[in-house]
């Protein structure tokens, strides 16, 4: 039984199901269904030359498939991710520098490791000269690779959420439309990473657009977040959506007295949430966001590079 072939097919099958494509549609003109079935069972080795036509059918990039593959079977990759999680949890600068140097050596063939390296630049460059500042043009170039696909993968969503504040307005608008176009009818077939990151992207995008002053544009991902919260019946997502609705109302209020009334109302709402859900990371993040909002007297920030409610990890 060819274990590597099975891993590749499992990745392709996850993508196929998330796209709503039948197995017959996927393999048509590439190989027979019976041959594909033997590969799925591990009775036949996966022919690598098929990766490109299958990826094209799935509207996925080869990098996405290979990154998923290497992450699933490569011990060295898993160790790098483990070290990254420890470094970001402890904010250990010395270990971050060592990890950064190791990522430079290993990132050549992995888009995921490149993203991890960019995250270290994002979070540690201000603390040490040995980790350079993040290159915004590099981030935007990687984002442009994502924009040419019709379907967003879970890794695309993660990248978008992590680097949202570094993207151009044009890129934000394009991805916003891609997020809004996601069909709830097929959402249940997506992998758990997609289900986790999708609403995070909606919330962070709406928040980001509001901070930039694009209030009408912010309503679209916000409305999609509300619908998503109802679809998955998540209390935390409903709380986040309600918070953003209140922030939008505060930003768009022109009368100072009314703005202060709305700030007081939101303060009471957030306080109630903290009493009801004292251990919720989301609620704690919203409390911090409200404190910054209150310090600005309900005005938009001058600098939008504020950590989002969730800091995602690869």
C-alpha positions in Angstrom: 0.0 0.0 0.0 1.4 3.4 -1.1 1.0 5.7 1.9 2.2 8.8 0.2 -0.2 8.3 -2.7 -3.1 7.9 -0.2 -2.2 11.2 1.5 -2.2 13.0 -1.8 -5.5 11.6 -2.8 -7.0 12.5 0.6 -6.0 16.1 0.1 -7.4 16.1 -3.5 -10.6 14.5 -2.2 -11.0 17.2 0.5 -10.6 19.9 -2.2 -13.0 18.0 -4.6 -15.7 17.8 -1.9 -15.3 21.5 -0.9 -15.7 22.5 -4.6 -18.9 20.4 -5.0 -17.3 18.5 -7.9 -18.2 14.8 -8.5 -15.4 12.2 -8.7 -16.5 11.6 -12.3 -16.1 15.3 -13.2 -12.7 15.4 -11.6 -11.1 12.5 -13.3 -12.8 12.9 -16.7 -10.2 13.1 -19.6 -7.4 12.6 -17.0 -7.8 8.9 -16.0 -10.4 6.3 -15.5 -12.6 6.2 -12.4 -11.4 2.6 -11.8 -7.7 3.7 -11.9 -8.5 6.6 -9.5 -10.3 4.2 -7.2 -7.2 1.9 -7.0 -5.0 4.9 -6.2 -7.5 5.9 -3.4 -7.1 2.4 -2.0 -3.3 2.6 -2.1 -3.2 -0.2 -4.7 -1.5 2.1 -7.3 1.1 4.9 -6.9 -0.1 8.4 -7.6 1.3 9.6 -10.9 2.8 13.0 -10.2 2.1 14.2 -13.8 -1.6 14.1 -12.9 -1.2 16.7 -10.2 -1.3 19.6 -12.6 -4.4 18.7 -14.5 -6.2 17.6 -11.3 -5.3 20.9 -9.6 -6.6 22.8 -12.7 -9.9 20.9 -12.4 -10.0 21.8 -8.7 -9.1 25.5 -9.4 -6.3 25.0 -6.8 -2.6 25.9 -6.9 0.0 23.2 -6.9 1.6 25.0 -3.9 -1.6 24.5 -1.9 -1.7 20.8 -2.5 2.0 20.3 -1.9 2.0 22.4 1.3 -0.9 20.3 2.6 1.0 17.1 1.6 4.3 18.1 3.2 2.6 19.3 6.4 0.8 16.0 6.8 3.9 13.7 6.3 7.0 15.7 6.9 8.4 15.5 10.5 10.7 18.5 10.0 7.7 20.6 9.0 5.7 19.6 12.0 8.7 20.4 14.2 8.9 23.9 12.7 5.2 24.5 13.3 5.6 23.3 16.9 8.5 25.7 17.5 6.6 28.5 15.9 3.6 28.0 18.2 5.9 28.0 21.3 7.8 31.1 20.1 4.6 33.1 19.5 3.0 31.9 22.8 6.1 32.9 24.9 7.3 35.8 22.7 10.8 34.4 23.1 12.9 36.6 20.9 16.1 34.5 21.0 14.2 31.4 19.9 12.4 33.5 17.3 15.7 34.5 15.7 16.9 30.8 15.6 13.6 29.7 14.1 13.7 32.5 11.6 17.1 31.5 10.4 15.9 27.9 10.0 12.9 29.0 8.0 15.2 30.9 5.6 17.0 27.6 5.0 13.8 25.5 4.5 11.3 27.8 2.9 12.3 27.4 -0.8 9.7 24.8 -1.7 6.9 25.7 0.7 4.5 28.6 0.6 3.4 27.8 4.1 6.9 28.2 5.5 7.3 31.5 3.6 4.1 32.6 5.3 5.4 31.5 8.7 8.6 33.5 8.1 6.5 36.6 7.2 4.6 36.2 10.4 7.8 36.3 12.4 8.8 39.4 10.5 5.4 40.9 11.4 5.5 40.1 15.1 9.2 40.3 16.0 10.9 42.8 13.7 10.2 45.6 16.2 12.1 43.6 18.9 15.3 42.6 17.1 17.3 43.7 14.1 18.1 40.1 13.2 14.5 39.7 12.0 13.9 42.3 9.2 10.7 44.2 8.8 8.0 42.6 6.6 8.1 43.5 2.9 4.6 44.7 2.1 5.2 44.3 -1.6 6.1 40.6 -1.1 2.9 40.1 0.9 0.8 41.8 -1.8 2.5 39.7 -4.5 1.6 36.5 -2.7 -1.9 37.8 -2.3 -2.1 38.3 -6.0 -1.4 34.6 -6.5 -4.4 33.9 -4.4 -6.7 36.3 -6.2 -6.4 34.5 -9.6 -8.2 31.4 -8.2 -12.0 31.1 -8.1 -12.0 29.2 -4.8 -10.3 30.2 -1.6 -8.6 27.4 0.3 -8.2 27.4 4.1 -4.6 28.4 3.7 -5.7 31.4 1.6 -8.1 32.4 4.3 -5.4 32.2 6.9 -3.0 34.2 4.8 -5.7 36.9 4.2 -6.6 37.2 7.9 -2.9 37.4 9.0 -1.9 40.1 6.5 -5.1 41.9 5.9 -3.9 45.3 7.0 -1.0 45.1 4.6 -3.1 44.6 1.5 -4.2 47.2 -1.0 -7.8 48.4 -1.1 -8.3 46.7 -4.5 -7.1 43.4 -3.0 -9.4 43.8 0.0 -12.4 44.4 -2.3 -11.7 41.4 -4.5 -11.3 39.0 -1.6 -14.4 40.5 0.0 -16.4 39.5 -3.0 -14.9 36.0 -3.0 -15.8 35.6 0.7 -19.4 36.8 0.1 -19.8 34.4 -2.8 -19.2 31.3 -0.6 -22.3 29.1 -0.7 -23.6 27.9 2.7 -25.0 24.8 0.9 -21.5 23.4 0.4 -19.9 24.9 3.6 -20.6 21.7 5.6 -18.3 19.8 3.2 -15.3 22.2 3.8 -12.5 21.0 6.1 -12.5 22.3 9.7 -9.7 24.8 9.0 -11.9 26.5 6.4 -14.9 26.5 8.7 -12.7 28.1 11.4 -11.0 30.8 9.3 -13.9 31.8 7.1 -15.9 33.7 9.7 -12.7 35.1 11.2 -11.9 36.6 7.8 -15.4 38.1 7.5 -15.2 39.7 10.9 -11.6 41.0 10.5 -12.4 42.3 7.0 -15.5 44.2 8.2 -13.5 45.6 11.1 -10.7 46.7 8.8 -13.0 48.3 6.2 -14.8 50.3 9.0 -11.4 51.5 10.4 -10.6 52.7 6.9 -13.9 54.5 6.6 -15.4 52.2 3.9 -18.7 51.8 5.8 -20.9 50.7 3.0 -18.3 48.1 1.8 -18.0 46.9 5.5 -21.7 46.0 5.6 -21.3 43.2 3.1 -18.9 41.0 5.0 -20.6 41.9 8.2 -24.0 40.7 6.9 -22.3 37.5 5.7 -20.8 37.1 9.2 -24.3 37.4 10.7 -25.7 34.8 8.3 -22.7 32.5 9.0 -23.2 32.8 12.7 -26.9 31.8 12.3 -25.9 29.0 9.9 -23.5 27.4 12.3 -25.4 28.6 15.4 -22.3 30.0 17.1 -22.8 32.2 20.2 -19.3 33.7 19.9 -19.8 34.6 16.2 -23.2 36.2 17.0 -21.5 38.2 19.8 -18.8 39.3 17.4 -21.3 40.3 14.7 -23.3 42.3 17.3 -20.2 44.1 18.5 -19.3 45.1 14.9 -22.8 46.3 14.2 -22.6 48.6 17.2 -19.1 49.9 16.2 -20.5 50.7 12.7 -23.3 52.6 14.3 -20.9 54.6 16.4 -18.6 55.4 13.5 -21.4 56.6 11.4 -23.0 58.7 14.1 -22.4 62.5 13.5 -24.0 63.8 16.7 -21.6 63.8 19.6 -24.3 63.2 22.3 -25.7 60.3 20.4 -22.2 58.9 19.7 -21.5 58.9 23.5 -24.9 57.2 24.2 -24.0 54.5 21.7 -20.6 54.1 23.3 -22.2 53.8 26.8 -24.6 51.2 25.4 -21.8 49.1 23.9 -19.8 49.4 27.1 -22.7 47.8 29.0 -23.1 45.1 26.4 -19.4 44.2 26.5 -19.4 44.2 30.3 -22.4 41.8 30.3 -20.5 39.5 27.9 -17.5 39.5 30.2 -19.6 38.5 33.2 -21.4 35.8 31.2 -18.3 34.4 29.4 -15.3 35.3 31.6 -12.9 32.8 29.9 -13.8 33.7 26.3 -10.8 34.8 24.3 -13.1 36.5 21.9 -14.9 38.5 24.5 -11.6 39.6 26.1 -10.4 40.7 22.7 -13.6 42.7 22.1 -13.2 44.3 25.5 -9.7 45.5 24.6 -11.0 46.7 21.2 -13.8 48.7 23.0 -11.3 50.3 25.4 -9.3 51.6 22.4 -12.6 52.7 20.7 -13.6 54.5 23.9 -10.1 56.2 24.2 -10.7 57.6 20.7 -14.2 58.9 21.8 -15.8 56.6 19.1 -13.7 57.9 16.2 -11.8 55.8 13.7 -8.1 55.0 14.4 -5.5 57.1 12.7 -3.4 53.9 12.3 -5.3 50.7 11.4 -2.4 48.3 12.2 -4.1 47.0 15.3 -4.0 43.3 16.1 -7.3 41.7 15.0 -9.5 39.8 17.4 -7.8 36.5 16.5 -4.1 36.1 15.8 -3.9 33.2 13.5 -1.2 30.6 13.4 -0.2 28.5 10.4 
